[in-house]
Amino acid sequence: MSVSSESASLASTSPDKDKRSQQQNEFLQGTEISMQKLDEIKAFGQNCKHESYTAIYKNLVAQAQVDDGRFAQQISSLSQDEQFIFTMHRWSVMVLEMERDLRMMDPNTRYAPLSVFERIRLPIGCYIQSCKSGAYYLNLGVEAKTLQGCLYVAHAYTAAFIDEVIQEMTANPVQPAAPNYAKLIGRYSLRPTVAIKYYDKSACHMGTTLNGIAVREKPMQELKVTKLVWKQAHDAKPLLPWLFEPHHNIIRLIEYWDDAERNALFMVLEFANCGELLLFIDAYHSLVYQEKKIAILKIDQMKNQSIRQLHIKQYQSSVKLSKDGQNAYIEFVRYIFAQIVQAIYTLHCQGFAHLDISCENFVLHFGENGQFMVKLIDFGRATKMKLKQKKADSDDDEMYEHEYEKYDFSVRTYPGKCRYM
């Protein structure tokens, strides 16, 4: 009888104390006997000969061969491309299961529960299939965690992509190479083609983060606004003659779908290959002001106050403002800032307020023709603003110099990230 059934039988007994006490003693005695048997089995396992372990290993190998044969039979009627995709997916799932098994074997992590994120995380190397277009995407790993899921980087499965991999495997027809999936993932991680935003539907329906903190982000709104703003931006004109067309400063939504099997929403976006603006500013600032920082550090380390003051005066006299247009670094910052303004201007002209503007919500991208672009992302809090109320003496056909002037942007809200600090 199992522990649960023993407990059930104890719960259904007479309330007589002596009888209940006797049953409890019998139950504890039975538990002690079971533990003794487990200890004996454990001792036997530790003292058994090498041949026993070899037999167990052979049984495991035989079972794995049976599973492989069953899987091969299941995919035998599929195309070569689908066979490759499903085989790699199976490998990725097995790797993730092995990681979790090793975690259970480690005494330091055995009893630590998996986080919500770890429970929903998709295996690296698995495929993500669109329920709308049927397209397959190779998951290359987590780029960043989000409030209600995460952002994966991925490579779209194409005929050329799969042919390239298969040609490598069959380069030697005499002895074809086995697919090295880990090497394949490592190579294509350097050149992802899309970013896939994953939303956990349970968190979305409750309006919370994965950890249960209430949020204002609305995934379905983000999907619709991202698609609409980018599409309507094609009709807008650049703010300055030398700027890109405005839609280049808005992240492009490729497709999205609701995945009932994974209990998730997926949004496929173009991949910005230079990362967040915030990280770029940090690296750029360190590079541009490296000489000045070294000079200031040397001055700070001087112990003689008179010499230190002398060097401070010399440094201050050497610092001068650059003339307009003569400092390449400043011109580059202006170039980036002009695109940031155009992105927000484009959004406002359509009547939307982003409500979460930050350096983390702009990404940088080098286009195929070498153009360096700034793109606005993350419209989870974006809100459609109301039209301004017309004054009684105003003309019905009142004209505005800019489209955004038609909308009332008098909104009061905390900056996005402050709500979770």
N, C-alpha and C positions, 0 to 999 in steps of 0.2 A: 504494500500500500504506500502511496506517495505521501509526502509531508502534507500537501494540501488536503488530501482525502482524510488523513489522520486528524488534521485540525477540524475538518468538517464533522467527523464522528464525535470528537470531543465536545464540540459545540452543541450537539444534539442529545447529550446524555442527561440523566436526571440531575437535579440540582443538589442531590445529597453530597455533602462535603467529603465524607470518607471515600465514597465510590469515585468521585471526581479525582481525589488525590491519588487513589490507587491507579486509575487510568493514566494520570499524568506521569507517575513513576514508571509505569510500563512503557509509556511512549519514550521517556528519557532513556530508559534502559535499552530500548530498541535502537535509539539514535546512537548510543555509545557503541553498541554492537556493530552498527553500520559503519561508524567511523573507524572501528578497529579493522573491519574488512577492507576499507579503503586504504588504510595504512599498510595492511599486508600486501595489497595489490601494488601499491606504490613501491614498497620495499622489493617485491618480486621484480618489478620493472627495472629498478635500479641495479639489481643483482643478476638479471638475465644476461645470457651470452650475446655476443655480437650477431650470431646467426638470427636471433629473434628480430633485431632491428632491420637486418637485411630483408627478412620476410615481409615486415611491415612496409618497407620502402618499395619492394616489388609489387605489393598489393596496391599501393598508392599510384605507382606508375601504370599498372594495368588499368586501374579505374580511370586515370587521366586519358589513356589511349582510347578507352571506350567512349569517354565524353568527346574526345576529338573526332572520333569516327562518326558519332551521332551528329555533331555540329557540321562536319563536312557533308554529310548526307542532306542535312537541312538546307544548305546553301548551294548544293550542286546544280540546281535548276536556274540559279540567278546568273546575271551577267558577270563578266570578269571584274568590272568596276565595283559592283555591289558586293561581290565576294571579298574583295580587298577591304572595302569599308567596314563590313560586318566582322571580318577577322581581326582587324585592328581594334575595333570597338570591344570585342571580346577580350583581347589582350589587355586593354586599358582597365576594364572592369576587374580582371583577375589581379592586376598590379595593385589597384586600390584595396581589394579584399586582402591581399597579402600584407599591405601596410597596416591595415587595421588588426590583422591577426598578430603581427609583430608587436603592435601596441599593447594588445592584451597579454602577451607573453612577458612584457617588461613590467617588473614589480613597481616601478615608479609611476607608470601611467595606466596600470591595469584597472584600477577602480575609479579613475578620473572620467567623468562622463564626457561624451563628445559634445562640442558646442553645436548650436543650431546650424551655424554656417557649415561645420564639418559634416553634419548629417545630410545637408542638401547639396554639397559641393559635387560637381560632375567630375568624373575621372579625366585626367589629362590624356588625350589621345582618343577619346570617345567621339562619336559623331553627334551632331545636333541637326536634326532634320526639320525643315520648315513644313508646317501643316498646310501652308497656303501654296507655295511654289513647288514643294517637293525637293528643294535644293538641300544638299548635304554640306555641313561645315565641320571641319576638323578642329576640335577644341585644343588649343595650345597652352591653356592655363589661365589662371586668374590674374588679371591686370590690376584690379583694385576691388576692395570691398565697398559695397554701398549700403544705404540704410535698410533696404528691403531685399537684399540679395548680393549680387556682385557683377563685375564687368569682366567678361572673358575676351581674350584675343583669339582669333580663329583664322583659318585659311579656307576659302571656299573650294570644295572639291570640284575640279573640272577634269575633262577628258585629258587635257595636256598634263595636268598635275599628276594624275594617276599613271599615265603612260610613262612619265619621267621616272617614277618610282619603280614601276615594273621593269623598265629597260635596265635599270641598275641591277635588279635582282637576276635578270636573265642575260647579263652581259657575257657570262661564260656558259655557253650551252651545255658543255660537258658536265660542269658541276655548278648548277644554279645556286645562288646565295639565298640564305634564309632572310626574310625581311627583318631589318634592324629598326624596330619602331621607335626606340628611344633616340637613335641617331637621327631618324627622320623628323621627329618632333623638335629636336635641338636645332636642326637646320632651318626648318620653316618658322620657328619661333622668332628668327631674325627678320622675317619678312611676312608678317600677317597681312591679310587683305581686308579684314572686317573686325569690328568690335561688336560683341553680342552682350547686351544688357539683360541680365536675368532677374526677374522679380519673383519672390515667393508669394504665391496667391493667398496663403493663409495670413501672412503679415499685411498684405494689401487690403484684404477684406476687413481686418481688424483696425486698419489705419495706424499700425505701429511699426517699429523697427523689428528686426529679427529677435531682439532682446526684450521686446514688449514696451518700448517707450513710444508714446504717441507722437505722430508726425503729421505734417500738413501736405506732404508730397502725394500726388495723385497719379499713379502710373498711367491709367487710361487717358487722362488729360495730357500727360507728357507725350504719349504716342501721337495723339491727334494734333497737338500744337506743333510738335517737331515737324511733322509731315506738312502741315498747312503753311507754316512760316517759310520753310524752304521753298515750297512750290510757288507761293505768291511773291517771293523775293525776286523771281525771274523777271517780273514786270517792273521792278524798281531800277532807278538809275544810280550810278555811283555818286557819292557825295563830292568827290574830287575827281578830275579827269584822269589822274594817274592811278586811281584805286581800281580794284577788281570789281566785277559785277557783284552786287550785294549778296546773292545766294551763295557765293564762295565763302562768306564769313559766317554762315549758318551750317551746323553739322547736318549731313544728309541722312535721312532715314531710308534704308533700302527696303525693309519689310518688317512686319511684326505679326505674331500669332499667339494664340492661347493653346497651351499644351496641357490637356487634361491628364495625360498619363503621368507627367512629372509635376503636376499641380503648380504650373509656373506660366508666366508671361515672358516672351522673348522679343527683344527689339534689336534688329541688326542695323548697325550704323557703319558709315565709312570709317576707316581706321586713320587716325591722325598720327603720323609716324614720328613726330617730334615731342609728343607728350604734353603735359600740363604747362601752362604759362608760368605758374608759380615756381616750378622746378627750374624752368629756363631762367627766370629772373635771378634766382639764387646763384646758379652757375655763372650766368653772364656778369653779375655784379662782382663775383669773386675774381673773374678773369680780367675785367676792365680795370678794377682798382687794386690789382695785386701789388704793383709797385708802390702805390701810396700806402697800402696796409703794411708792407714790409718796412717802409720808412718810418711810419708812426710807431710800429712795434720796437724798432731800434731806439727811437727817442725815449719811449716809455721805460726801456731797460737801462738808461743812463742814470747812474747814481749821483754824479756831480751835478748839483742844481744849476750852477752858473753855465756849465757847458750845455746842459739840457735846455735851458732857456734860450741860449744862442741858436741851437739847432731848430727850436720851435719857430723863432723869428725868421730864420732862413727858409724853413719849409713854408710858412705862411706867405712870405714874399714870392715864392716860386709858384704858388697856386694862383692861376688866372682863369677867368672865364673865356671860353672859346668863342670866336666870332660865329655869327649865324651861318650855318652851312659848312663850317670847316672841321667840325668834329664828327667823324664817321659813327662813333658810338651813339652820340646824341641823335643823329639823323635816323639811325636804325630804330631807336626807341620811339621816335616820332612816327616812323613808318608803322610800327606795331600798334601804337596808340590810335592812329587814324583808323585802322581796321577795327579796333575795339569799339570806337565811337560809331563807325558805320554799322556794325552788327547790332548794337543797341538801338540805333536810329531806325534800322530796318524793322526791328521788332516793334518799336513804339508806333511807327507809321501804320502798322496793322492793328493797333489798338491793344497790344499785349504788354503787360508789365512782367518782367522776369521774376522779380522779388527774391532772387538769390544770386546777385552778381558778385563774383569773386574771381581772383586769379586762378582758382582751381576749376572754375567753370568756363575757362577758355583753353583751347588746345591749339597746338601749332602743327603745321603740316607743310611738307615740301611736295609740291605737285610734280607731275611727270615732266613738265616743261621747266622745272626749276623755280617756280614761283613759291615764295614763302608766305603762307596764309595763316591768319588767325581765325578760329572758328568758335562760335558761341555754342555751348552744350547745356544739357540738363534743364529741361523745361518743366520739371515736376511741380513747381509752385507757380508757374506762369498763370496769369489771370487776365481775362478779357475786361478791359476797362469800359466804363459807361461813356457815352457821348456827353459833351458839355451841354448844360441847359442854356437855351438861347434866351437872351434878354428880350424884354417886351418890345423895345424900340429897335431891335436888330433886324437886319434884312434876312429873309429866309434863305436867300442865295448867298449868304456871307461866305467869302472866300478866305482860305487860310494859306499862308505862305508854305507851311509844311503840314503834311497829313496828320502828324501826331498831335497837332494843336486842336484837332477836333475832339480829342478825348480828355477826360478828366483823370489826371494821374496823381491827384492828391490822396495818396495812400500812406498809412502809417503801419510799419511792420518791422520786426527785428531782422537784422541780417541773418541769412539762413543758418550759418554754422553756430551762431550764438545760442540757439535754442537747445543745443545738446552739450554745452560746456558745463 
